[in-house]
Amino acid sequence: MHLPIEKKLPIDKIAKSFANTSATYKYFWFLSLIELIENEIYVIEKRRIFALMISKAWYSINYYKLSFGSQDNIQSAIETLKNIEQFDEKLTSSELSERLYQSNNKQTIRILNHFDSNVPHWFLSPWFVGKNKRAIYEASTHFENNCIYALDTKMITVNPTWIEYFRQNAKILKEFTLWNLTRFLQVRNPHIPDITGKLIQPTKRKELTKQRTIYWKPVLSQVDSINCIFTGKPIELSNYALDHFIPHAFVSHDLIWNLLPIDPAFNSKKNNKLPILEKHFDAFFQVQKIGFDFHRKQEKTNPYFEEYWTIFPNLTKNDSLEYQKFKETIQPLSAIAHNNGFYYLNEHE
């Protein structure tokens, strides 16, 4: 990706700020700075930016369980802040940021201020090559080399010559930063799907209405009783939940081969926990096979039938599901998800 050129501004320095990066700090710092400039805030308390940084990384770590790497303190900071502040999981990113910024808890303040030791001045290092922290602070106060902002003990002041550029190109600047952040995180999460989609707070997921109506309703209304694989209770057509066997927060899709009807009361308890394969996979496979065999025998091909091709590329309506191939698909997903922080049903958070 390339940034829009502005002849009077050293745009190349922005890209250089992300070179040789060993942690996510600069990415979240810059994303937070762009957002504040968009809101026409140009003299900014550092602590407000640090709070925004944490809020922007919050869901990537808590919900999607991404790893930021061993050298990154945002991950440990979030784990600590989660225990200190006891935040409601339903808080939006902006609400989280404001709560952190307004917090009077001394430990919270200390955690936020930790990022002051490196991030604000080292982001400006391309403008002041070879200079140390003290020298960068001093030079930035005069906007030397047309740097983006001036540094003070507690505040930064955005360079007026940059404001219009930021306002006109905010969307591109954010996309450029997220692209670089994605590349950084992909190396540290090589087997995690959809890294890009896991860098922002999850929006309300799409309802699974079509999967229920088009795929599972005909099955449940015409085949013999299907029991919940977790509770053993019969699935009622009028009252069931459609569950992601491997959590949506990990797979980031609603493909039919990962969905099955379960007891709605249990579904609310399961949350984002992983099933225990030794205990639940065989029953899961049998439910999947019942649904698949039902639809492959119908005269009209079900539109969701094609979704099985992502794991069975040579599958036809004359075939049945292969147990071993299916298990070989699910097992690594479960193992990787667990290694990245998703709990099994028998584990406690």
Secondary structure, DSSP 8 states (H G I E B T S, - for coil): ------TTS-THHHHHHTTT--SSHHHHHHHHHHHHHHTT--EEEHHHHHHHHHHHHHHHHHTS-----TT-HHHHHHHHHHHHH---TT--HHHHHHHHHH---HHHHHHHHGGGGTHHHHTTGGGSTT--HHHHHHHHTTTGGG-SEEE-SSEEEE-HHHHHHHHHSHHHHHHHHHHHHHHHHHHHSTT-S-SGGGSS--------HHIIIIIIHHHHHHSS--B-TTT--B-BTTB-EEEESS-HHHH----GGGEEEE-HHHHHHHTT-B--HHHHHHHHHHHHHHHHHHHHTSSS--GGGGGGGGT-TT--TT----HHHHHHHHHHHHHHHHHTT--BTT---
